[in-house]
Structure formats: C-alpha cells, structure tokens
Amino acid sequence: MATPLSAARLLKALRDEGLHVVEHRSWRTNNRNHKGPWGPTHGVMIHHTVTSGTASSVELCYNGHSALPGPLCHGVIAKDGTVHLVGNGRANHAGLGDDDVLRAVIAEKALPPDNEANTDGNRHFYGFECVNLGDGKDPWPAAQLLAIERAAAAVCRAHGWSQRSVIGHLEWQPGKIDPRGFTMNSMRARIAKRLDGSPDGPSDPPPKPTYEPFPGAAFFKVGRNSAVVTAMGRRLVSEGCGRYTVGPGPAWSEADRTSYAAWQRKLGYTGGDADGIPGKSSWDRLKVPNV
C-alpha cells in the first residue's frame, strides 16, 4: 500500500532507471480522478495496445476513444524502448479484476487464478501499455522488453516493492490475454534481478519544457476549437482556477473565460483587466505546455 507518486517523482524514477522518457502533451494533469479515487497504489500492470505505430498508439492512450475515455494508462512503451508518459492519476486501464489477486499483490505472494471481476483496478495499479498487436506474431524487440523491465522496476523501487507487485492484465481480469508474447513470470524474474542492483542512472538529461506562445486575444472567441484551449484549461485547473462542471475541452466556452478570469485575479488583476480574455503577460505566466 502506498501513496501514488507525484508526476515529478514518477518521471525522476523512470529516468533514474535509465529510461528515455518523453512527456506527452499535458500528461501531468491528464487523469480520470473525477470518476473515482486514485490510490492507495499496490502494483504495476502490464498491457499490450493491440495497435501498431508509436505516434498513433500514444495519441490513443492519451485521448482514449468514444467507449473508453483516456488516459488508457500512465505510460506507453514503444518498440524502441522509449516511454511516453500520457497520464498521471487514475487511468482507464485495469478495469474490474479479482480481489484475491489484489490481496496477493499486496502481500507480495504467488498469484491465485483470476476468476472474478469484482474489484476496481484503476484505483490501485499503475499501467503501462506496450506497443504490440498482441497476435502472437508481432515481435517484442529486446529494447522494448528491457524498457518494460526498467519501467516496472522503477516504480517498484520508488515504493519499496518487490517484483511480485508487477502483474499482467491477463493475471488480473478474466478473459484478458495481455501481454501476449512473453510470460509475466519471466519478466518478474528480470525485474527481481534488476531490483537486486542499483539503478542504471539517467540515460539523458531531461529536456527543457516548452510552452505555447501567446496566440493573441482574438484567438479566444466563441467558435474556437483547439487543443490549445484544452491545454490552457488543464493548466487553470492545476492552478486551482478551474471553474468547469465538465471538461476542460477544446471548444472555447464561458467556463474557460470564467476560469481564466480567476487566474487573472490570482495574479492581482482587477476590474476590466480580469475579464477572462487572455493577455500576453498572464498567458506567459500560466505556462501552457506545447500541444
């Protein structure tokens, strides 16, 4: 049982384990926390995406789809071993699983058969989706398997867990087959060996964050539909200025204007200077990540 890692601690743990990590869009505030609790965390779950192609797989896991909103995991592990972070918090990846399996993970004991689906896994597990078709033919490159080992070990090391805190989706939810193409017992053996040693250390220095340039006050008007508006809204929420009942989303709305006005007031603006329409000075201080 553990308090979930903050975005900064998760990123550091992964990089300290020697992984190349890419921060995808506004991953730090991309979550499903409004749908249920996140934590206490008990383990790491490994999946395959049933997709091909890194960029499209990362976008799918970040956004989700009509039947299952994103994020669909916390990190996407590409075939070249790069980890793309797409969420921080509750994610739609584990679904309902077996309470006996959860108890075994908590106790770090051998897993029983998963024959029930009665327990919320999205609350308790970090999830990594690995780019693979899951057809038993799509290969698992050595770089990707090493990255799975490193990513799982990084989270376990951060929490003081053993390799028995790492499971596959197929060990949690009846009827699931992922990850298909290697066994979780073999992966746990690799993770155990890694945890017996020291982390590999950062593979490369973290890139400097980049932010959306001010698009001009005229950009923010009724009818505007842009990922920039979504990213802005998520930053406003993270600053405690969100005034959304639904969203934020890509369509500029009255909730966006009200939320931005709260940000302007937080900066000390009053009257007409806190009208909810972004200006360059307040925009630059908000630091909206590039989308």
C-alpha positions in Angstrom: 0.0 0.0 0.0 1.4 3.4 -0.9 0.5 7.0 -1.7 0.7 7.4 -5.5 3.9 9.0 -6.9 3.6 12.6 -7.9 4.2 13.4 -11.6 7.7 14.7 -10.8 8.6 11.6 -8.7 7.4 9.2 -11.3 9.3 11.0 -14.1 12.5 11.0 -12.0 12.1 7.3 -11.0 11.8 6.3 -14.7 14.8 8.4 -15.8 16.9 7.3 -12.9 16.3 3.7 -14.0 18.0 4.5 -17.3 14.9 5.0 -19.5 14.4 7.5 -22.3 11.2 9.3 -21.3 9.0 11.6 -23.4 6.5 13.8 -21.7 3.4 13.8 -24.0 1.4 17.0 -24.0 -0.3 17.8 -20.7 0.2 14.3 -19.2 0.7 15.6 -15.7 -3.0 16.7 -15.4 -4.5 14.0 -17.7 -6.4 11.6 -15.5 -9.8 10.2 -14.5 -9.7 11.3 -10.9 -13.2 12.9 -11.2 -14.6 9.4 -11.7 -13.2 7.7 -8.6 -10.3 7.6 -6.2 -6.6 7.2 -7.2 -4.7 5.2 -4.6 -3.6 3.7 -2.4 -1.4 2.1 -5.1 -0.4 -1.5 -4.8 1.3 -2.5 -8.0 2.1 -2.2 -11.7 0.1 -3.7 -14.5 1.5 -4.5 -18.0 -0.6 -4.5 -21.2 -0.3 -4.6 -24.9 -2.0 -2.0 -27.1 -3.3 -4.1 -30.0 -2.1 -1.3 -32.2 1.0 -0.5 -34.3 2.9 2.7 -34.7 4.2 4.8 -31.9 2.5 8.2 -32.6 -1.0 6.8 -33.1 -0.7 4.5 -30.1 0.4 7.3 -27.8 -2.4 9.5 -29.0 -4.9 6.8 -28.5 -3.7 6.1 -25.0 -3.7 9.8 -24.2 -7.2 10.6 -25.5 -9.0 7.2 -25.3 -12.0 6.7 -27.6 -15.7 7.1 -27.5 -16.3 3.9 -25.5 -13.4 4.4 -23.1 -12.1 8.0 -22.4 -8.4 8.5 -21.8 -5.9 8.2 -20.4 -5.8 4.5 -21.0 -2.5 4.0 -19.0 0.2 6.1 -17.4 3.0 5.3 -19.9 3.2 3.8 -23.4 6.3 1.7 -24.1 7.4 1.9 -27.7 9.2 -0.8 -29.6 12.4 1.2 -29.4 12.2 1.3 -25.6 11.1 4.9 -25.3 8.5 5.5 -22.5 5.8 8.1 -23.5 4.1 9.4 -20.4 0.4 10.1 -21.1 -1.3 10.3 -17.7 -0.9 10.9 -14.0 -3.6 9.7 -11.7 -6.5 7.4 -12.2 -6.4 5.9 -15.7 -8.8 3.6 -17.6 -6.5 0.6 -18.0 -7.2 -2.2 -15.4 -11.0 -2.3 -15.1 -12.6 -4.7 -12.7 -10.5 -7.7 -11.6 -10.1 -10.3 -8.9 -10.0 -9.3 -5.3 -7.9 -12.4 -4.4 -5.3 -11.3 -6.9 -5.2 -7.8 -5.3 -4.7 -9.4 -1.9 -1.8 -11.5 -3.2 -0.2 -8.5 -4.8 -0.5 -6.5 -1.6 1.1 -9.4 0.3 3.6 -10.0 -2.5 2.7 -13.7 -2.7 2.1 -16.1 -5.6 -0.9 -15.1 -7.6 -4.1 -17.2 -7.5 -6.2 -17.8 -10.6 -8.2 -14.7 -11.7 -11.8 -16.0 -11.8 -13.7 -12.9 -10.6 -14.2 -9.3 -11.7 -15.3 -7.6 -8.6 -12.6 -5.0 -7.7 -11.6 -1.6 -9.2 -8.1 -2.0 -10.6 -7.9 1.6 -11.9 -7.6 2.8 -8.4 -4.7 0.6 -7.3 -2.4 0.0 -10.3 0.0 1.9 -12.4 -0.5 0.9 -16.0 2.0 0.6 -18.9 0.7 -0.1 -22.4 3.3 -1.7 -24.7 3.0 -1.2 -28.5 2.2 -4.6 -29.9 -0.6 -6.2 -31.9 -1.0 -9.0 -29.4 -1.5 -11.6 -32.1 1.4 -13.8 -31.0 3.3 -12.9 -34.2 4.3 -9.2 -33.7 7.8 -9.2 -32.2 8.9 -7.9 -28.9 12.3 -6.2 -29.5 15.0 -6.5 -26.9 14.9 -2.8 -26.3 11.2 -2.9 -25.6 11.4 -5.8 -23.1 14.3 -4.0 -21.4 12.2 -0.9 -21.1 9.3 -2.9 -19.6 11.7 -4.3 -17.0 13.1 -0.9 -16.2 9.8 0.9 -16.0 8.2 -1.7 -13.7 11.4 -1.8 -11.6 11.5 2.0 -11.3 8.0 2.1 -9.8 8.7 -0.8 -7.5 12.0 0.7 -6.4 10.3 4.1 -5.6 7.7 2.3 -3.4 9.9 -0.4 -1.9 8.0 -3.2 -3.6 9.3 -6.5 -4.9 8.8 -8.0 -8.4 5.6 -9.6 -7.1 3.9 -6.3 -7.3 4.1 -6.5 -11.1 1.3 -8.3 -12.9 -0.1 -8.7 -16.4 -3.6 -7.7 -17.4 -4.3 -11.4 -18.0 -3.5 -12.2 -14.4 -6.0 -9.6 -13.1 -9.1 -9.8 -15.3 -10.7 -13.0 -16.5 -10.7 -13.3 -20.3 -7.8 -10.9 -20.9 -4.7 -12.2 -22.8 -2.3 -9.3 -22.5 0.6 -9.1 -22.6 0.9 -11.8 -25.2 4.3 -12.8 -26.5 6.3 -13.2 -23.2 5.4 -14.6 -19.8 5.0 -12.5 -16.8 7.0 -15.0 -14.7 10.0 -14.4 -17.0 9.5 -10.6 -16.7 9.2 -10.8 -13.0 12.5 -12.7 -12.8 14.2 -9.9 -14.8 12.7 -7.3 -12.5 13.8 -9.2 -9.4 17.4 -9.3 -10.7 17.3 -5.6 -11.5 16.0 -4.7 -8.1 18.9 -6.6 -6.5 21.2 -4.0 -8.1 21.4 -0.2 -8.4 19.5 1.9 -10.9 21.3 2.4 -14.2 21.2 6.2 -13.8 19.7 8.8 -16.1 20.1 8.0 -19.8 19.9 11.6 -20.9 19.3 15.0 -19.4 15.6 15.9 -19.2 14.6 18.3 -21.9 13.7 21.8 -21.0 9.9 22.3 -21.1 8.5 24.4 -23.9 5.3 26.3 -23.8 2.6 27.6 -26.2 3.3 31.1 -27.4 0.5 33.7 -26.8 -1.9 33.2 -29.8 -3.4 36.7 -29.4 -6.5 37.8 -27.7 -8.6 37.4 -30.8 -7.9 33.6 -30.7 -10.2 33.3 -27.7 -13.7 33.6 -29.0 -16.9 31.7 -29.4 -16.5 29.0 -32.1 -12.8 28.4 -31.4 -12.0 24.7 -31.2 -8.4 23.9 -30.5 -6.2 21.6 -28.4 -4.6 24.8 -27.0 -7.8 25.6 -25.3 -7.9 22.2 -23.6 -4.2 22.5 -22.5 -5.0 26.0 -21.1 -8.0 24.7 -19.2 -5.9 21.9 -17.6 -3.3 24.4 -16.5 -6.0 26.6 -15.0 -7.3 23.5 -13.1 -3.8 22.7 -11.8 -3.5 26.3 -10.6 -6.7 26.0 -8.7 -8.6 28.3 -11.0 -10.8 25.8 -12.9 -14.5 26.6 -12.9 -15.6 23.7 -15.0 -18.5 21.4 -14.4 -17.5 19.4 -17.5 -14.1 19.5 -19.2 -12.0 21.4 -19.9 -12.4 20.7 -23.6 -11.2 22.1 -26.9 -14.1 24.4 -27.5 -13.8 27.9 -26.0 -16.6 28.4 -23.6 -17.9 30.6 -20.8 -16.4 28.2 -18.3 -13.0 28.9 -19.9 -13.5 32.6 -19.7 -14.6 32.4 -16.0 -11.7 30.1 -15.2 -9.2 32.5 -16.9 -10.7 35.4 -15.0 -10.0 33.6 -11.8 -6.3 33.2 -12.9 -6.1 36.9 -13.7 -7.4 37.7 -10.3 -5.0 35.3 -8.7 -2.2 37.3 -10.4 -3.6 40.5 -8.9 -5.6 41.9 -11.9 -8.9 43.6 -11.1 -11.9 45.1 -12.9 -11.7 45.1 -16.7 -8.1 43.6 -16.5 -9.7 40.4 -15.2 -12.2 39.9 -17.9 -11.3 36.3 -18.7 -9.7 37.0 -22.1 -6.0 36.0 -22.1 -3.4 38.7 -22.4 0.3 38.1 -23.2 1.6 38.8 -19.7 -0.9 36.5 -17.9 -0.6 33.8 -20.6 3.2 33.7 -20.3 2.9 33.2 -16.6 0.4 30.4 -17.0 2.9 28.3 -19.0 0.6 26.3 -21.2 2.6 23.2 -22.5 3.0 22.8 -26.2 0.4 20.6 -27.8 
